[in-house]
Amino acid sequence: MVSTASSRKRRLQRLEKTAWRPEVESVKWTVVRTSPIPSVKIWSKGLQLSMRLMFLAIAATTAFAQTPPATGAASSLDFQFFKTRVQPIFLAKRPGHARCYVCHSIGTPFRLERLSPGSTTWNDEQSHRNFEAAQREVVPGDPKASRLLTHPLAADAGGDPFHGGGKHWESQNDREWQVMAEWVRGQRAAASR
């Protein structure tokens, strides 16, 4: 037992000497003396690897969260229906609530285009960008799995527990919710005659 304890002590002394020598750049570590466990060591290389892995995980999560829907799924969502029926919902005034546009044109993950000065609706180019942003918030064919519909829906009706702008719809029977659900299910705009 004595030889094991003394050999550990010699190893620790040797490591302490090399850890602080400037010419030893490849191995940098510190013995934490304030730890209740005397053998706790922190290796900076291990921390660097952990930080790299954490950064990689965050980057991958962000990339996958912002990946547009697959081509087939995206094509099931009709731009004209979105432009004429869904987009006006974002500008609608509701008693006791701000319009969706007020918050979602600045500082939120679901971002609508800012209206041009003096305009009361979006131009075609802005509508296309809004359409692309909205596509990332829906699961084509499944309104109940689409964040665009569940986030502002009351929790009792199947919505998320929290929406910073309040709950705009108390029920899935609300006309606005139904219009958005029709779009997510693939409803097409009526052809002009």
Protein Blocks (a to p, Z undefined) as FASTA:
>chain_A
ZZmmmmmmmmmmmmmmmmmpmklmkbgcdddfkbmblkbccdfklmmmmmmmmmmmmmmm
mmmmmpccdfklmmmpcfklmmmmmmmmmmpccehiacfklmmmgopabdcddddehiab
dcfklmmmmmmmmmmmpcehilklpmklmmmpcfknopafbdfkbpfbfbfkbmklmmmm
mmmnopacdddZZ
